[in-house]
Amino acid sequence: MTTLPTARPEGVDLTDAERRLAEAVPLLVRDGDGGCPYDRYQSAIEPARRAITHRLVAGLIRENVGGFADDVRTVRLSDPVASLETPTDVAGSPSVDRIRPIPAAASTLLVLPLPAIDTSLAVFITGMGAYRRPKPVGDVYRCDGKAVRPVARPSVVLELAWAAGRLDGASRIDVDRVSSELADSAANLALASVRRDRRTAAVCGRADDAGWDTDVDYLLAAPDPLVRSERLVVDGHPLHPGAKLRQGFRPSEVVAYAAEYDAVPALRFVAIADEYAATAAVADGPTFTERLYRLVPGLRDAVADETTTAGRDPADVTVLPVHPWQYRHQLTNRYGRELDRGIVIPVPDVSLPAGATLSLRTLVPKLSDRQAPPHVKVSLGIRTTSSVRTITPQTTLNGPTVSDVLETVLGADEFRTLSGLPETAGACFHDPDGPHTDGRGHVRAKHLAALLRRNPLDSVDDGELPMTAAALLARGPLTDRPLIDSLVPEGGADAAAAFLRRYAEAIVPDALRLLVAYGVGLEAHLQNCVVVFDEWKPKRVLVRDYGGLRLCTDRLAEHGYEFEPYPGSVTVDDGMEPAYDKLTYALFQNHLAELVRVLVRYRPIDESRCWALLSEVVADAFAELRRDGVPNEWVADAETVLYDATWNYKCLTTMRLTDRSHHYALESVPNPLSRPER
């Protein structure tokens, strides 16, 4: 192993977060793939800061934080070398005219006036995308008086907005907290970018010998192409300014536990006295504990030894897998009394290596005798994007019941291209005085919980390529272009349109059928969708993670489906609005809109054509629902929602500024879908 000096990168004024993450740089050395990692980290810092600043500015405008969307001024760049003409009533406007250089791809300059401090913020954009999404390019600038200065860090934008009184509802404490999160996000993005560069060098160096002519070849060569695709996703959430937040991890733990570093954490295990556990499993299936015993070699005997030593009957315990970070940092702190009393019993002699996935808390066991072991979702008490990644008792115990319903529904012939990935069993620590909808009992239940989920490879045939939809935006190691660009055939705008139509037809009709006919709004965002390609063409979609979906119990009851959710479950409602909001945000605003954004950047197709095409796919889906006898009033109601002039957008930036990760803040944004004229 190469030994590197411990000196910090020089030449860049590092934030505390960046200085801290530099300690992880030596861990990125792999197989002599060349270059000084510290130099690469240093060069990655400014682009990472810029990317996070772009998300922040886009969020402030899109969410109309403090009236930014109402007040933003637009300057068209008809001639990229001409002087910019800005409104004279905009604070700092005389200096805006001198912003240089103008990025080649820029079409417009957005000016955000901050009159209370006689300053403006300015950013070039390539255009305004669907759902009022600015597409920033180049630096963000601060303009005041005669001075024009690039904004060096995302926290500067936040501080200026705060000083100008534009952060409604946020306190000084909130601003400091979010500034810290933005710094952590930028530092983690820089570190992950170094890892991506080193992966690219390694893959390109092996490509000829391995026979990898394309990025698809590289993915298909893996024992688990889905996990390999997840490792390519470096940039994090495409909309959230805290896209790469890893709050709670030490530098070495970032590398040890995240998918982009090829991490293979070792899951640990504890046995919990049955009276302090709650479990659920799909109908007619083994218990959670029995599934673990069948999965993990030696676990049954090890649990018997430890529980017997603790004075308990091995038949009267529930076994839980525990993330190694949680095992190390949370077990004693949160369950010390139960450890002392033999209620929670560690099983130290057995562990299970499991590959990290994009979600961090979901892992794929590494077992030599099983090709497709279940994915294991475990509580992880660190914050990524908006939330601490624990698992609520509602999610843990509802999952198998919801899975039973969706397996039956989606197994019908009417669903042709959409399938679910059932959560076959769940278990959590559960104080006996439950149910626990809040308070200490709820916190303890969600910090020691786990779910087992069917492996997507069980639903993939030989030669097919399963890929997380999030990877379609990620750069492939052989082309250094988004993977969606590798999958779209050559042929100009028509080829791009044909690909997008086929992609949409693989998910939109069945997702709308599930929504309209059954009242289920899937959280079908990029990370939750596994797209199965056959001969480079999108064929079908597998949707995972039922904890975020929304169910209309009245609509399901029309088909004879009834179940009792865990008290306090936000996933269920007797009306359709939560289900509508969930699907329209996750599938259209997050998933399809981001694919369109990347597609129009790399292929000669207009965004307007993309949305006209998607509108046709939606209209065809509604027409098919009517032909199949779905009540017309249900279809008409859904059409009113889907074709409404505006939709609710989930305000990710606002929610962080007000620390409301579990209480949605919504803003109306223009909807690009329209009724096709037929």
N, C-alpha and C positions, 0 to 999 in steps of 0.2 A: 504493500500500500504506500502511495506517495505521501510524504509528510510535507505539510505546508506551514509557512510561518503564521503566527497568530496576529500579525499586524493588521490594522484595519485598512480598508481601501482609502486611498488618498485622492485629492482632487475634487471631491464632492463633499459639501457640507451636509453630513448625515444627520437625520433625525435620531432621536433615542431609539425608535423602533428599528430603523435601518441599521444602526450600530449594533443593536442587539441581534438582529437576524444575521449579521455578518459572521457571528460565531458558528452558524450552521454551514457556511460555505465550504469548509474542508470536507464535510460529509458528502459533498456532491461529486467528488472525484470518482470516476468510473473508468476502469480498463484503459488507462492511458489515452483518452480521446482528445488530449492536447489542449493547449491554451491555459492561461492563468485564470483560475476561477474568480479570484478577487478582482482582476481587471474586468471580467465579464459582469460581475455583480455591480461594480461601479458604473459601467456603461448602461446597465439595465435600470438604474435608479430613476433617472429623469424620464424615460418613456413610461415607467410604471406610475410615477407621480402624475404624469400628464393623463394617462388612461383613467386614473381614479378621479382626477379633476374634471375630466370630460363627463363622467357619470354623474358627478355632483352637480355640475352646471346644467346638464340635461334634466336632471331630476328637479332642480329648482324651477326651471321653466315649465316642464311638462306638468308638474304638480301645482303650478301657480303659487308657489310658496311666497307669502308676503306680497302677492300681486305681481310677481315677476312676469308671468305670461301676459298679463294685461298691459304691462308697461314696456315690454321689450320692443326695441326699435330695430327695424330691418333695413339693411343697406345692400342692394343688389350689386353684384360685381359684373356688369356687362362687359367691361374690359379689365382683365386682371392686372394690367399695368397702370391703369388710370388712378388718379387720386380718389379717395373715398369721399363721398359727400354725405355728411351726417347731419341730422337735425340740429339746428342751433340751440334748441332748448334742452338738449341732453347734457347733463353734467359731464365735464371732461371732454366734450365733443371736439374742441379744437385739436386736441392731441390725437384723437382717434384717426384723423386723416393721415397720420404719419406711421400707422402700424405697418411694419414690414418685417419679414417678407410675407407676401400673400401666398398661401399654399396653392399649388397648381390645381388641386382638386376642388378648391373652394368655389362656391357659387354665391355665397351670401355672408355678410357680417352681421352678427347679432350684437346689439349694444344693450346692456342692462344698466339703466341709470340708477345711481345711488345718491340722490340729491341731498340727503341729510348730511353726507360727508363730502359733497362736491366731488364725487368720483363716479366713474363708470367701469363696468367690466365689459370686455369685448371678446368675442370668440368667432372665428370663421367656422362655417358649416358647409358641408357638401350639399345639404338640402334638409328639408323637414320631412321626416318619414311619417308613416301611418301612426295614428293615435297621438299626434303632436309630439313626435320623438325627434329632437334635434340630432343631427349627425356631426358632432364637432370634429374639426381637423386642425392640427397645429396647436400652438400655445394658446392659453387664455391670458388676456392682457388686462392690466390695471391702468386706467387712464385718468390722470388728474392734473389739471393745469397744463403745463407744457410737457409733462413727463409721461412716457409710455414704458411700462415695465412688464415683462412676462411674469406671470404668477408662478412661483417656484414650487409651491406645495398646495395641496387641496385645502389645507387648514386656513390658508390666506383668504380664499374665497369665503369660507365660513365666517371668518373674523370680520371681513368687510361687510358681509350681509348683516351680521349681528350689530356692528357699529352703526349701520344705516337703519336699524330698526325693522329689518325685513324678515326676521325669523319669528313669525307669530307663534306664540305658545311655547317657545323654547326659552329655557332659563340659561344663565351663565354656566351652571353646572352641566346642562345638556350640551352646550356648545363645546365645553372642554372635553366632555365624554366622547362626543362624535368626532372631534378633532383627533383624539387619540386613536379612535377606531379607524379613521381614514389613514393615519400614518401607518398603523399596523397593516392595513389592507395594501397600501402601496409597497411596503417593505416585503410582504409576502409575495406580491406579484413580481417584484424584482427577483427574488430568490427563485421562484418557480420559472421565470423566464430563463435564468441561467441553466436550470435543469433541462428545460426544453431545448436549448441550444446544444447542450452536451448530448442529449438523446439524438438530436438531428445528426450531429457529427458521427455518433456511433452507428446509427442506422445506415447512413449514406456510406460509411466505410465497409459495412457488411453486405450492402445491397447486391453487388455483382455475384458474390459467392453464394448468397442465399437465394438468388433468383427473384428479387423483389424489383419489378419494373415500375410498379405504381404503389401508392399508399394503400390501395385496396389489397394488393398482394401482401404487404407487410401485415395488415390486420388479419387476413385469412390464415397466415402462417402461425398464428398464436394458438396454443391450446384452448384459450378462452378469448376469442376476438372481442367480445363485449368489454371485458376488463381492460384489454389493451386499448380499446377506443376511449375508455374513461380516463386512462392515464395521459392521453393527449390533451385533455381539457385543462388548460393552464390559466386562462384569463378569468375564470370564475363567473359569477352571475353577470349576464350582459347588461343589466339595468341598474343594479344596486351599487351605490358608491362604496359600500363595505364588501365588495365582491370577493375579496380574498382575506377577510378578517379571520384570524385564528386566535382569538382572545382566550388565554388560558394555557396555551402550549408554550413550553420552553423551546428555544431554537432547535435543539436536537430532536424534540418531539414532533416538530413540524415535519421534519424529514422522515422520522420513524413511522408516522401514522397517516400520511397523505398519499393519495393515489398517484399524483404526478411524479412522486419520487420512487415509484414501484414498491411502496411499503407493504410489508407482510407482517402486521402485528400478530402477537400470540394471544389469542383469546384465553382468558382465565375463567375459572368456574367457582361458584359458591353453591352450597346447599342451604336452603331456607326451610325452617320448620313450617309444615303445611298451614298451621293456624296463622302464620304471618305471610302467606303467599296467596295470590289470586292467579288463576290460570284460565285459559280458553283454548279450544281447538275446533277445527272444522268437524262437521258431523261425521260420525263413524270412523274417526281417525284416532291414531295414538295420542296420548297426552304429550304435553311439551317435554316433560322429563324423559319419557320413553323415546321420543324422537332423538333427543340428545344422546341417550345411551346407545342407540343404533348407529348414530353418526360418528361418535368420538371413541376411538379405541382406548380401552382401559378405564373409561370414565365411571362405569358402573361399579367396578371393584374399588376404585379410589374413593368414591363417595361412600361406599359401605364402610371402608376403613375409617374415614374421618368422622362420619356420623356416629359410628359405634363408639369410637374413642370419646366423643362428646356426650355420650349417654343417650343418643337418640336412635330410634329404629330407622334404618335406611328406607323402609317403605313409607315413612311418614314425612318425607322432605320433597321439596321441589328444587330442581337444579336449574340454575341460571348461568348463561355465559356472561362474562363481564369484559368490557373493553379494558385493555391493560392500563390505559391512562386512568380510567375510573377506578380500577382495582387499586392502583397505587395512590391516588390522590383523594378519593372520595369515600372509600369503604370505611376506614377507621373514623374519619371525621363525622360521617352521617349515621353510622350504624355501630358505633363503638360499644354501646350498652348491649346490643344484640349479639355482638361478637363475644363479649365477656360471658353472656348467659347461654351461649351455644344455640342461639336462635338463627344466626347467620354463621355458617361454618365454611371457611375457605377450604378449597381442595387444591393444595399447592403442587401436587405431584403430576398433574395433567394440565396440558395446555394444547391449544389448537392453532397452528399457523393459518392465517386467513388474509387473503389479499384485500387491501383497501380499495374502495370504490370512490366515485365522485362525491358521494354524500358523507364520507368520513366515518359515519357510525354504522354503515352497512358494509359487511365484509363477506368474502367468499372463501370458505374453507379450502385448504390445500390438502387433498387426500389422494394418495396414489391409486386407490382402488375405486374411486368414484369420479366419473366424468362431470357430473352436474349436481354437486351437493347443494342443499338449500342455502340461500343467502341468509345471513344472520344480522339482524338489525339490533343494536345494543345502545343503551343510554350513554351519552358522552356529554359531560358537563362543561363544555367549552362553547363559546359564542362564535358562530359563523354567520355572516350577513346580519340578520336581525335577531336570531333566536339562539338560546342555549339549547343544544341538541340532545335534550333528554327525550323520553317517550312517556306521554301521559298515560294514566291508567285507562282513560277513554280509548286512546289509540290502541293500546295493548290488548284490551279485552273486547273491543268492538271488531278488531281486524278479522278474526276467524269467522265471526257471524256475518259480517258484510261480505266476506269471501264466499261463503256458502250461497248467498243470494246472487252475487255477480257471476259465480261459476254457472249457476243454472240459467240466468238470463243470457249471458254472453255465449253460452253453449248452444243456443237455439240457432236454427238455420238462417234466421233473418239477419244475424251478424256474420258478415263474411270476412272482414279484414281486421277486426279489433278483438283482442283478447286481453284478459287480465292475468296478473301474476298473484295468485292467492297467498294470503298470509295464513299459513296453515295452523299455526299455534302461537300463543303469546303467554307470557308470565311476568309477574312483577312482585316485588316486595309490597306487602299490603298490611298495614296495621289492622288488628282485628275490629276496631271500632268504625269501620268504613260503612258506606262508600265515602270516598275522599274527593270532593269536588274542588277544594282549595285548602289553604292552610298547611300545617306541618305534615299531615298525613299524605296530602297530595304531592308535596315536594319529595318526601321519602319514597313514595311509589314511583315517581317518574325518574328518579336517579338510579334505580336498580330495576331495570325492565329490559325485556328482549322480545323480539318477534322472529319467527322463521318464515321465510318466503320462498316460494317455488323458484328454482333457478330458470332463467329465461332459456338456457340451452336445451332444456327439456322440450321446448316448443320450436326448435330450429332444426331444419333438415340439413343433411350433408350438402355442402357447397353454398349454403346460404350464409349471409353475413349479418349478424346482429350488431347493432351499433347504437349507443345512446345518442338521442337526437342532439344533445348538447355538443357532441363531437363533430357534428356537421359544420359548426362554426370554427372549430379548432384547426390550426395549421398542421398539415401532414408533414412528416419528417422528410419525405423525398421530394415534395414539390414546394414546400414552404407556402402553400396556399390552403384556404379552407377545404376541408374534405368534401363539402358539397360541390365544390368546383371540380374535384376529381371524378365525381359521380355523374355530373351532368354531361351528356354527350356533346361533342362538337356540333355546330350547326346554327350558331347565332341565336337570335331571339326566339325563334320557333322551337328550337331544341330545349332552351331553358323553360319556355312556357309548357312544353309537353312534360318535362320532368316535374315541374311544380304541380301541374294538374294531377299527374299520377300519384305524387306524394300526398296531395290533399285528399284524393279519393281513397287513399289507404287509411285515413283516420277520420276525416270530417263526417262522412255520412253515418258511420256507425256511432260515433260520439254524439251526434245530434239525435240519432234514434234512441240511444240510451237516455239522453237528456229529456227528450220530448215524450217518448212513450212510457218511460219508467221513472222519470224524475231524478236521475242520477247525473250530477255534474262532476265529471272527472277532473282531477288536478293534472291535466295533461300538458304540463309545461315541458321544456326541453329535457331536463334531467330525469323526469319520470317516465319518459317514453323510450322504449327500445324499438327501433325501426329495423325490420328485417328486409334485407336486400337480396334479390335473386338476379344474378347476371347484371349487377349494377343498377337494377331497377327497384324502387320501393314496392314491396309486395304486401306487407301487413305491419301492424303495430301492436306491441305488447305494452300495456300500461301498468305501472307498479306504484306502490305506496298509497294505500287507501286512507291514511290518516288525515289527508287534506281534502278529500272529496266532500261533496254536499249531497244529501239525500232529501227528497220530498217524500215524507212518509205517506201522505195521502195518495200520491200518484202510485207509489209502490203497492199500497194496499189495494188499489184497483186490480192488481194482478194476483192478489192473494198473498203477498209477501208482508209479513209482520215480524218485528223483533223488538226486544227491549234493549235500547242502548244503555251503556253505563251512564249514570246521572251526570249532568253537566256537559254532555257531548254537544259540541258546536257543529258536528257534522250532520245533524238531523234537524229538520224543520217541517212544519206542516204546509208551508208555501213553497213556491218555485223560485222566488227571487234569489236566495243564496245559491241555488244550483245554477241559475243563469249566470250570475256574477262569476262563479268559480270557473265555469267552462269558457266564458267569453274572455276572461283575463288570461287563464292559463294556456288555452289552446291557441287563441287568436292573437292576443296582445303580446304574450311572452314567446310562444312557440313559432307560429307561422309568420308573425311580423318580423321576427329576428332572422328567419330564413330568407324572407324577401329582402331584408336590408342587405344581407351579404350577397345574395344572388344578383341584385342589381348593381352591386359594386364591381363584381367580377365578370358579369356577362352583359351583353348589349340588349338589355330588356328594361323597359320603363316600369317603374313601380305601379303606375296607374293600370298598366296591362295586367300585372300580377294580381291586383285586387279585383279587377273586373273578372278575371278567371276564377278567383276564389269565390266571388259572389255567385258565379254560375254553378260551382260545385255545391254551395249551400242551397241554392234554389232547386237544383236537381234532387238534393237530399229531402227537402221539404215535399217536393212533388211525389217522390217515392213513398214517403210516409203516408200521404193521402191515399195513394193507390193501394197501400197495404191495410187501410182501414183504421189507421190511428185517428182518434176523434178530431174532427176539423177544428173545434175550438182550441184544442191543445196546440195544433200546428199553427193556427192563426196567431195565438198568443206568442208562440216562439218566434214567428216571423216578425211580429211587432218589436220584440226585443232585439233580434239579430239585425234588423234593418233600421233600428232607431238611429237618429242623427248623431247621438252621442252615447257613449258607454261609460260605465264607471271604471276608472283606473285606480289600482291599488298604489297608494302613495308611499313608496318604500323610503324615500328620503325624509318625508314628513314624519313617518312612524318612528324613525330612528331619532329625529330631533326632539320628539316628544316622548321617547322611550315607551312606545305602544306597540310592541311587536305582535301582541295577540289581540289587538283591537284595531281593526282596519280603519284607515283614513282613506277616503275616496275623493276623486276629482273627476268631473266630466271632461271627456276628451272626444274629439271628432272621430266618428266611426267610418272607415273607408268602404265597408260593405254596403252594397246598394242592390235594390231589386233589379235584376236584368229585365230589359224590355223585350218581351217575347210575344 
